Amino acid sequence: MNLRSNGHTRSWVLFLIGISAGALLYAFAPAVRKQELVLAWVAGCWAVTHFQHQHTLESNKFFFELFNRFNQRYDEMNNALQLIADGEGPLTSEDRARVVDYFNLCAEEFMFYRRGYIPEDVYRAWRAGMDYYAKNERFVSVWEEERGTQSYYGYEFTPAVRR
């Protein structure tokens, strides 16, 4: 059982730990054998469990929205990016703008990953796709011009193996 990734299970485990701790207090500390204290303890454990559970649900919902939005944006530009990667010669201004849009998407994914909203395994998969384009000279040349703008939240386009 992975308690780090399963917030629902973690919520119930915390509840059971809290109830167990309360039972131990009740059994070994006669001063807390009052109905009001027992009810307050159970209510407190339930409130913490409910909060943890709701927090997990909201975090999962936010991740799902980000995941779908990022994948949709990538799907909309994927064909154009592949044509740019397979092309030769200088980029048109339209192609350059598409590459910059891709850099912005990558930077946003990186920002949300760094802040803990994107799981490691998901970002690693996205990063593998980024590294594919980061090995293409047409993309690298645009990145070399763009990196000085410092408008990519600390994102670095160079392949992960070079970092």
N, C-alpha and C positions, 0 to 999 in steps of 0.2 A: 504494500500500500504506500503510495507516494503522497505524503501529507503536504508537500510543498506545492504540488500542482493541483491537488484536489481540495479546493476550498470547502466544498460541501462536507466531505469527510472530516476535514480539519475542524470545522465548526462543531460537529458532534463530538469529536474527541475532546475538544476544549470543554464542552458542556459536561461530559462524563468525568473529566479530571476535576472540574470545579465541584461537581456533586460529590465525588469521592473525597475530595479534601473537606468538604462540609460534613460528610458522614464521619470522617476521622475526628474532626473537631467535636462533633456531637458526642462521639463515643468516649473520647479521652479528656474532654474539657467540660466538666459539669456546669460551669458558669454559662455556657452557651445553649443549654438545654431549655430554651424558651421557644414557644411556638412562633412568636414574632420574628425572632432571629433566624429560625429555620426557614420560614416563608420568605424573608428578605433575602437570604442566601440563595435559595432556589430561584427567586425572581431575578436576582442579579445575574446568576449564571445564565438564565434563559435570555435576559436582555443582551448580554455579551455575545451569546451564541447567535441570536437573531441579527445583531449588528454585523458580526463577522460574515454571516451567511449573505446578508444583503450587500455588503461590500464586495464579496466575491461575485455575486450576480452582476452588479454594476460594472465591475472590472472586466468580466467576461463579455458583457454587452459592448463596452467601449472597445475592447480589442476586436471583437467581431465586426464592428462598424469600421474601424480603421483598416482591418484586413481586407474587407470587401471594397472599401473606397480605393485603397492603394492598388489592389489587383485590377479593379475596373479601369483606373487611370492608366496602368501599364498596358492592359489589353488594348486600349484605344490607341496607344502609340507604338505597339510592338511591331506591326508590319512596316511602318515607316522607319523605325530604328534599324530593322534588319536590312532594309534597302540601303540605308545610309552606310551601314557596316559593310555591305557587299559592294558598294560603289567605289569609284575611283575619282581622283582629281579633287579640286577644291569644292567645298560645300557651298550650296546656295544659301542665301540668307534665310530662306524658309527651313532648310535642313539644319542650319546652325541653331535656329530658334527651337526646333524640335529636340535637338541634343541638350540645349539649356533647360528645356522643360523636363527632360529626363533627369538631368542633374538635380533639379529642384525636387522631383519625386524621390530620388535616392536620398537627398539630404533630409527630407521630411521623415522618411522611413527611419533613417539613422537617428534623428532627434527623438522620435518616439521610442525607439529601441533603447537609446541611452538613458531615457527617463523611466524605463522599466515597463512600458506599456506593450512592448512587442517581445514575445518570448525568444530566447536564444536560438532555438531550433528554426523558428520561422525566419528570423533575421539572417541566419547562416544560409538558408536556402535563397533568400533574396540576394544576399551578398555574392553568392556563386553566380547568379545572373549578372550582377553588376560587374563582376570580374571578367566576364566574357567580353563585355563592351570595353572595359578598361584596358584590354589587350589590343584594341583596334586603334590604329594610328589616327584615324579621322576623329574619333572621340577624344583621344588623348590631346590632340592639338587644340581642340576647343577648351578642354579642361585647363590646359596650361594658360590660356588667356583668361579663363574665368576664376581660377583659384585665387587670384589676387584681390578679387572683390570681397572676399571674406563674408559672403552672404549665404553660406551653406551650412551653418550651425556646427562647424567643426568637422564636417564630413570630408573625407579624403577619397577621391575617386580611384587612386592607384590600386592595383590588385592587392588583395590581402596578403599574398605571398611576398610582396615587396615591402610590406609594412613591418 
